[in-house]
Every structure is written in C-alpha cells, then in structure tokens.
Amino acid sequence: MVRGPRILPAHGSARYELRPSGGRFALPRPGVRIRLRAFTASPQTLSSADVQEAVRGAG
C-alpha cells in the first residue's frame, strides 16, 4: 500500500493507492473484469469492487 489509512472503521470509506510488490502490473486486454477484494479477519468479511475504470484511467 502506498497511501491510505491503515485502519478503516466499520461502514467507513477511504481512498487507497496500491502498487504491486514488483513495481509493475500488466493490465489484461480491455473489457476484462478487474476486481479488488478486501478481507477482514474479525469479523470475517469480504468486500469486492469492480475497479477496471479506475485502474485503466491511472495508467
């Protein structure tokens, strides 16, 4: 993670900047779905969002 709060309270929202550990991430061809998934341990939850527009716009 490059930017964003380390802890996000329940029902909160924040903007994060993520970068791959190798420094680069090859984007799949246009039209391929890119999803961001966030997991929490306690309580166990999964949040997902389509992010292809944000990812492609940042390139």
C-alpha positions as CSV (number, residue, x, y, z in Angstrom):
1,M,0.0,0.0,0.0
2,V,1.3,3.4,-0.9
3,R,-1.4,5.6,0.6
4,G,-4.5,5.3,2.7
5,P,-5.4,4.7,6.3
6,R,-4.1,1.6,8.0
7,I,-7.4,1.0,9.8
8,L,-10.8,1.8,8.3
9,P,-13.8,1.8,10.8
10,A,-16.9,-0.2,10.0
11,H,-19.1,1.5,7.3
12,G,-16.3,3.9,6.6
13,S,-14.8,4.7,3.3
14,A,-11.3,5.9,2.2
15,R,-9.2,6.2,-0.9
16,Y,-6.2,3.9,-1.2
17,E,-3.3,3.8,-3.6
18,L,-2.0,0.2,-4.1
19,R,1.1,-0.9,-6.0
20,P,2.2,-4.4,-6.9
21,S,5.3,-5.6,-5.0
22,G,7.3,-5.9,-8.2
23,G,6.5,-2.4,-9.2
24,R,4.5,-3.3,-12.3
25,F,1.3,-4.9,-13.2
26,A,0.4,-5.8,-16.7
27,L,-3.2,-5.0,-17.4
28,P,-5.4,-7.5,-19.2
29,R,-7.0,-6.6,-22.5
30,P,-9.8,-4.0,-22.4
31,G,-13.1,-5.5,-21.4
32,V,-11.6,-7.9,-18.9
33,R,-13.1,-7.5,-15.4
34,I,-10.6,-6.3,-12.7
35,R,-11.9,-6.7,-9.1
36,L,-10.4,-5.6,-5.9
37,R,-11.1,-7.8,-2.9
38,A,-10.6,-6.9,0.7
39,F,-10.7,-9.4,3.5
40,T,-11.0,-8.9,7.3
41,A,-10.2,-11.5,9.9
42,S,-12.6,-10.5,12.7
43,P,-15.4,-10.4,11.9
44,Q,-14.7,-12.4,8.8
45,T,-15.9,-10.3,5.9
46,L,-15.2,-9.9,2.2
47,S,-15.8,-6.7,0.2
48,S,-15.4,-6.6,-3.6
49,A,-15.5,-3.8,-6.2
50,D,-15.0,-3.6,-9.9
51,V,-12.0,-1.3,-10.4
52,Q,-11.1,-1.6,-14.1
53,E,-12.1,2.0,-14.9
54,A,-10.0,3.4,-12.1
55,V,-7.0,1.2,-12.9
56,R,-7.1,2.0,-16.7
57,G,-7.5,5.7,-16.0
58,A,-4.5,5.8,-13.8
59,G,-2.2,4.3,-16.4
